[in-house]
Amino acid sequence: NAGVTQTPKFQVLKTGQSMTLQCAQDMNHEYMSWYRQDPGMGLRLIHYSVGAGITDQGEVPNGYNVSRSTTEDFPLRLLSAAPSQTSVYFCASSTGTTSGGLAQYFGPGTRLLVL
Amino acid sequence: RKEVEQDPGPFNVPEGATVAFNCTYSNSASQSFFWYRQDCRKEPKLLMSVYSSGNEDGRFTAQLNRASQYISLLIRDSKLSDSATYLCVVNPRTSGSARQLTFGSGTQLTVLP
């Protein structure tokens, strides 16, 4: 199993550009989520999905869109990049079916710089 | 008040020392608790779940105090490889998905030779 994979690893964007961060998992996990991590802020939830076709907003959803057409994939789209979106983005997944299953497994992250 | 609060440290300890981290959470309805480890410029990785009766995994011991709403992590016989940031994680069971997790900002540990 590859676990949770993310691409790209690094990206530089100009203000106003759009892009999609890819996330895939091969563990057949129902629950997937996107976080951003900024210094001193901890991980903050952007969007999450409890299964294919179902998504919802987290704590900081503005400026981001998601979709979940398959169990495996959960891409994150930046609609019009802003410098405030410079961050490290992590995708995570879990079974979510029991209290122990709430533990999430993370991808290696995407480092995004918006100029 | 943050939902999950941790002392950011840094904690600098010599090899072989015992070190303890505490974490407090604000939502008394929280049901699930975890400690994650994050190495520099890497993704968080699950270290251990925290159970009501307390649990141990080798040199690591986790405790939960529901009355005081805090979680602790004890590391015995510290190794250089234990140097990392330790994240306290709680399932607050607030509105929205019952499977959401809230992460503390982390406590930085450096084990010195």
Interface residues (C-beta under 8 A of the other chain):
Chain A: Y31 S33 Y35 G40 M41 G42 L43 L45 Y48 V50 D56 G58 F90 S94 G96 S99 G100 L102 A103 Q104 Y105 F106 G107 P108 G109
Chain B: V4 P8 Q31 S32 F34 K42 E43 P44 K45 L46 S49 L87 N91 G96 S97 R99 Q100 L101 F103 G104 S105 G106
